[in-house]
């Protein structure tokens, strides 16, 4: 656990991990909460310059190769403290999934763009089979040259502000993963009223969305095992992010209490 000052984590983590922990606070800007409010209220889009700075600082792709969920959780806590509205957990889940899937033409460059902050991805996690949501949220039909998808995805983080959405779709017998370009014909978005202004979510509808064969991630019918892995990655990152946000709230409340004066005396 980090201590109360974002730039001075506890001494039990390594010097390299301290650098990771301080990276977010160094790039988040003077008023990240104000920026999060603007994104959550639909007054502003995601900040591409912030995303690119985050990519240049190595904040994406934190669970690829020798990196671990534990090390990424240190960074997740700092991301939560910064109240940054970008889908950091979701993008990292997508990168980790794609990095382990069978390679397809062009996928390596796409992963590089995600890691370096030139593109963003979200993860349709609210209808995962075997975990929560509706079992038939999105249906897939295999056609010549690719696939046709129909259905609804519930509460996808930043769905209209990212480049890619990783989703699970059902056919008659199995579940498969697909990588959906968010601007594909037949994709529409329904804004939701979100309790957390730093995590805007939208419902996504797919009406006869056609995808090529390269959109399949992994083997046809191979999603269930991958979904288990995704959940195991996402939960500790999301919890760490929430802890960071709560610690920031406590710090703000403490600072406010120390500054209050009543009847001429500090309260």
N, C-alpha and C positions, 0 to 999 in steps of 0.2 A: 504494500500500500504506500502511496505517496503521502508526503506530509502536506501541511496547509499551504505551502508556497509552491506554485506550479513549477517554477524554475529551479527549485531545490528539492528534488526527490530524496527519499530516505537513503541512508548510506549503504543499505544492503544490496542495492542494485549496482551493476558494474558501471564504470565511466562511459562505456559505449551506450548503455541503456539510459544513462542520464542525458546523453545527447539526444537520444530518441525522444525522451520525455519532454525536453525543452523545445523540440522542433516545432510543435504546433503553436505554442505561445509566441514563438519568434515570427511566425508568418500570419497569425490570425488577424492582425490589424488592431487599431485602437478601440473599435467598438463592435466586436463580433455579434453581441446580442441584438444590437440595433439592426445589423444586417440580417440576422436570422428572422427578426420580426417582419422585415420587409419582404423576405422570401415567403414566409408563412402566410402573410396577408395578401400575397399575389401582387405586391407592388414592385417586385424586383425578381429577376431570374437569378440562377446560381452564378456565382462570380468566377468566370473563366480564368481570370488572372490569379485568384486565390488557388484554384484547382491546379493550375500549372506550377505555382510556387510549391504547393504540397507535393506534386509529382517530382519536381526537381530536388526537394528535400528528402525524397525516398519514403514518403508516407503511404504510398500505395504499394500493393504487392508484398505486404509484410508477412505473408504465410506461404512463401514460395521457396523451394530449395531447402536451405538449412534454417530458415527462419521458423519460429514456433509461435503457437497461439499465446503462450505465456508472455513472450517478448512483445507480441502485438498488443496484448492487453494493457501493457504499460502505456503504450501510445494511445490506446482507446480511451483510457481515463483522461488523458490530457485533451483529447478531442472533445470529450464531453464537457470538460471545464470551459472550453472555448465556445461552446454552443454553436459550433459551425453547422450550418444546415445541409451541407453536402452529404450524400449517402456514402459515408466512408466504410461502414461495416459491410453494406451491400456490395460496394465495388470490390472490396477485398475478398468477399465470398465468391464473387463471380470470377475474379482473377485466379483464385486458388482452384476453383472447379475447372476452368479452362486449361490451366497449366498441367493438369493431370489427365485430361481427355486426349483421345487419339488426335494427332495433328491433322488439320485440313488446310488446303491452300488459303493463304491470307490470314489465318488465325494467329500466327506468331506475331505478325505486325500489329494486329489488333490488340493483343495482350500487351505489347510494348507501349502502344498508345495509352492504354488504361493505366499502366504502371507509371508512365511519365506525365500523366495528368492532361493529356491532349483530348481524352475522351472519358466519359463516365458511364457506369453501368448500375442498374438496380436489379433487385432479386425479388421475384414475386413469391413471397414466403407465406402469405396468409391463407393459401389453399393447398398446402402441401399434403399429399396423401399419406395417411398413417400418423399425422400429427394434429392438424386442425383444419377447419374449413370444409368446403364441399368436395366430395370425391371426384365429381365430374365438372369441375369449374371450367376447364378448357379441354376441348375435344380436338383430336387430330385425325385427319384422313390422309392416307398415303396415296399420292397421285403420281402420274408420270412426271419425272423431273423434280419431285419434291413433295411438299406437304401443304394441306389446307387446314387452318386453325379457326375454330369458332368457340365463343364463350366469353366469360367475364373473369377478370383477375381482381381480387379484392384488395383495396388499400395498398397499392404499390408505392413505396417511397420515391418521391421526386420523379414520377413516371414520365411527365411531360418535359422534364428538364435534362434527361439523360440521353445518351446515344443508343444504349442497348438495354434490353430487359431479358434476364434469364428466367425461364418459366418451365413448369412441368405440365405436360398435356397427356390425355388419356386416349387410347384407341379401345377397341373392344376387349383386348386382352392384357394390355400392359401400360406402363407410364414411361414417357421419354422426356428428355430435356431438349429445349430449343432456345436458340439465341435470336431474339427478335429485335430488329432495328426499330426504334420507337417511332420513326416517321413513315413506316410502311403503310401503304394504302389499306384501308379497312380497319385501322387502329384509331380508336377515339377515347377521350379521357373525360371523366366526371369528377370535378373537384369535390373534396370532402371537407367538412368542418373538423379540424384537428384539435385535440386537446393540447398536444405538444406543438407549439408554433415552430420549433426548430426541426421538426420532422414532418413536413407536408406530405400527405399521402393522397393518392387518387385511385378511383376505380378505373380499370382499363377494359374496354370492350373490343373483341376481335370478331369482325364480320367477314367471313370468307377471305381471311388473310393468307396469301400464298407465299410460301418460303421455299427457297431452293434446298437441295440436298445438303449443302454446306452449313445450313442452319442447325442441323442435328448435332447435339453435343454428346459425345460418347456413343454407345451402341443403342440401337432402337430397342426400347424396353428396359434400358439399363439405369433408369433414374432412381429407383428406390434406394439402392445402396449409396448413391451419390447424395441423395437428400439427407440420409442419416449423417453423412460426413458434413454436409453444409450446416445442419443444425448444431452439430458438435463444435463447429468453428464459430458460428454466429452468436450463440448464447453467451459464452464468456466475454466476447467482445462487446456485445450489447450491454451486459451487466456492468462491465468495467466502465463503459461510456456513461451509464446512468450514475454510477458511483462518482465519477468525475463531476457530473452536473450537480449532484447533491452536495458535494464538498464545496463547489463554487457558491452554491446558494447559502450554505452555512457561513462561508467567509464573508459574503455580502451582508448577511444578517448581523454577524458579529461587528463588522465595520460600522454598520448603521447604528447599532445599539451603543457603541462606544462614542459616537458623535452626537448622540441625543442629549439635550439639556432640558431639564425641567426645574422650575423654580430656582433658576440660577445655578444648578448643580448638575453634573453628569448623572444620568439615570442609573 
